[in-house]
Amino acid sequence: MILGRSERGKPPIEPLTLKILVAGGFGVGKTTLVGAVSEIRPLRTEELLTEAGRPVDDISGVEAKNTTTVAMDFGRITLREDLVLYLFGTPGQERFWFMWDELAEGALGAVVLADTRRLEDCFAAIDYFERRSIPFLVGVNCFEGAARYPADDIRRALDLDDHVPLLMCDARERESVKEVLVGVVQHAMTQAARHRRVVTT
């Protein structure tokens, strides 16, 4: 066998690598989502919540949560032989938002996770990606015991533009997360094609 070539004699495929951000409020399931789908052991920067952070970390609705991401989560998933996604989970608390610009550098698109019990917590992420024209999709993480609402009602509550996809998902389930990630890639490609048409006309 020739070094660097496959057994069938074809040159190895150099996969296209894409960067996807996973954002949303504190305790919405970003770390869980990255861990559910990553084919490598995810890099996590979680620390225990402390008494010092209690005045600024609102845990109402997620009282059982005792850790928080202080830098980022990182994972990788191969969607096809020629397409690899790198996932970067952003920290949810406001005091860590200064890191978002660094993490967003070169991102193809983003997933904004939402929790129907605390919808207002994802407003900041939606505003961030809208202002920077980064294509994003809203994934409604369907927590057990949380009220279920029609997608159109959630869309109106979030004041989403018509072209922004909204999907129901379970951040614990690999196949559900894969559907969300495929949706982000497709949405970003559609937006890029639309931009090219506008530029060339």
KAMOUR-V815436 format. One record per residue. N is the residue number from 1. RES is the residue in one letter. PHI is phi in whole degrees, -180 to 180 (* if undefined). Layout:
n=N res=RES phi=PHI
n=N res=RES phi=PHI
//
This chain:
n=1 res=M phi=*
n=2 res=I phi=-74
n=3 res=L phi=-59
n=4 res=G phi=85
n=5 res=R phi=-118
n=6 res=S phi=-74
n=7 res=E phi=-62
n=8 res=R phi=-87
n=9 res=G phi=87
n=10 res=K phi=-87
n=11 res=P phi=-64
n=12 res=P phi=-62
n=13 res=I phi=-80
n=14 res=E phi=-90
n=15 res=P phi=-69
n=16 res=L phi=-78
n=17 res=T phi=-107
n=18 res=L phi=-126
n=19 res=K phi=-106
n=20 res=I phi=-122
n=21 res=L phi=-94
n=22 res=V phi=-121
n=23 res=A phi=-127
n=24 res=G phi=145
n=25 res=G phi=-74
n=26 res=F phi=-63
n=27 res=G phi=77
n=28 res=V phi=-85
n=29 res=G phi=116
n=30 res=K phi=-64
n=31 res=T phi=-64
n=32 res=T phi=-62
n=33 res=L phi=-61
n=34 res=V phi=-61
n=35 res=G phi=-67
n=36 res=A phi=-68
n=37 res=V phi=-114
n=38 res=S phi=-67
n=39 res=E phi=-87
n=40 res=I phi=-113
n=41 res=R phi=-67
n=42 res=P phi=-62
n=43 res=L phi=-80
n=44 res=R phi=-125
n=45 res=T phi=-124
n=46 res=E phi=-93
n=47 res=E phi=-129
n=48 res=L phi=-66
n=49 res=L phi=-66
n=50 res=T phi=-121
n=51 res=E phi=-62
n=52 res=A phi=-64
n=53 res=G phi=-89
n=54 res=R phi=-56
n=55 res=P phi=-66
n=56 res=V phi=-111
n=57 res=D phi=-101
n=58 res=D phi=-81
n=59 res=I phi=-104
n=60 res=S phi=-63
n=61 res=G phi=94
n=62 res=V phi=-134
n=63 res=E phi=-61
n=64 res=A phi=-78
n=65 res=K phi=-73
n=66 res=N phi=-126
n=67 res=T phi=-131
n=68 res=T phi=-147
n=69 res=T phi=-78
n=70 res=V phi=-108
n=71 res=A phi=-136
n=72 res=M phi=-167
n=73 res=D phi=-109
n=74 res=F phi=-136
n=75 res=G phi=-148
n=76 res=R phi=-140
n=77 res=I phi=-142
n=78 res=T phi=-95
n=79 res=L phi=-80
n=80 res=R phi=-141
n=81 res=E phi=-58
n=82 res=D phi=-109
n=83 res=L phi=-143
n=84 res=V phi=-121
n=85 res=L phi=-106
n=86 res=Y phi=-103
n=87 res=L phi=-106
n=88 res=F phi=-123
n=89 res=G phi=-86
n=90 res=T phi=-86
n=91 res=P phi=-68
n=92 res=G phi=-90
n=93 res=Q phi=-81
n=94 res=E phi=-57
n=95 res=R phi=-70
n=96 res=F phi=-107
n=97 res=W phi=-66
n=98 res=F phi=-60
n=99 res=M phi=-81
n=100 res=W phi=-62
n=101 res=D phi=-59
n=102 res=E phi=-65
n=103 res=L phi=-67
n=104 res=A phi=-77
n=105 res=E phi=-58
n=106 res=G phi=78
n=107 res=A phi=-75
n=108 res=L phi=-72
n=109 res=G phi=-172
n=110 res=A phi=-147
n=111 res=V phi=-107
n=112 res=V phi=-103
n=113 res=L phi=-82
n=114 res=A phi=-127
n=115 res=D phi=-122
n=116 res=T phi=-64
n=117 res=R phi=-79
n=118 res=R phi=-144
n=119 res=L phi=-57
n=120 res=E phi=-63
n=121 res=D phi=-70
n=122 res=C phi=-98
n=123 res=F phi=-59
n=124 res=A phi=-62
n=125 res=A phi=-67
n=126 res=I phi=-61
n=127 res=D phi=-59
n=128 res=Y phi=-60
n=129 res=F phi=-73
n=130 res=E phi=-64
n=131 res=R phi=-63
n=132 res=R phi=-99
n=133 res=S phi=54
n=134 res=I phi=-94
n=135 res=P phi=-59
n=136 res=F phi=-144
n=137 res=L phi=-126
n=138 res=V phi=-98
n=139 res=G phi=-107
n=140 res=V phi=-86
n=141 res=N phi=-77
n=142 res=C phi=-86
n=143 res=F phi=-71
n=144 res=E phi=-64
n=145 res=G phi=87
n=146 res=A phi=-81
n=147 res=A phi=-63
n=148 res=R phi=-101
n=149 res=Y phi=-130
n=150 res=P phi=-61
n=151 res=A phi=-57
n=152 res=D phi=-64
n=153 res=D phi=-66
n=154 res=I phi=-66
n=155 res=R phi=-59
n=156 res=R phi=-67
n=157 res=A phi=-64
n=158 res=L phi=-90
n=159 res=D phi=54
n=160 res=L phi=-80
n=161 res=D phi=-63
n=162 res=D phi=-60
n=163 res=H phi=-82
n=164 res=V phi=-83
n=165 res=P phi=-68
n=166 res=L phi=-133
n=167 res=L phi=-127
n=168 res=M phi=-83
n=169 res=C phi=-151
n=170 res=D phi=-125
n=171 res=A phi=-65
n=172 res=R phi=-88
n=173 res=E phi=-102
n=174 res=R phi=-56
n=175 res=E phi=-66
n=176 res=S phi=-63
n=177 res=V phi=-66
n=178 res=K phi=-60
n=179 res=E phi=-61
n=180 res=V phi=-64
n=181 res=L phi=-67
n=182 res=V phi=-61
n=183 res=G phi=-62
n=184 res=V phi=-64
n=185 res=V phi=-61
n=186 res=Q phi=-62
n=187 res=H phi=-64
n=188 res=A phi=-63
n=189 res=M phi=-66
n=190 res=T phi=-63
n=191 res=Q phi=-64
n=192 res=A phi=-65
n=193 res=A phi=-65
n=194 res=R phi=-64
n=195 res=H phi=-65
n=196 res=R phi=-63
n=197 res=R phi=-64
n=198 res=V phi=-65
n=199 res=V phi=-67
n=200 res=T phi=-88
n=201 res=T phi=-103
//
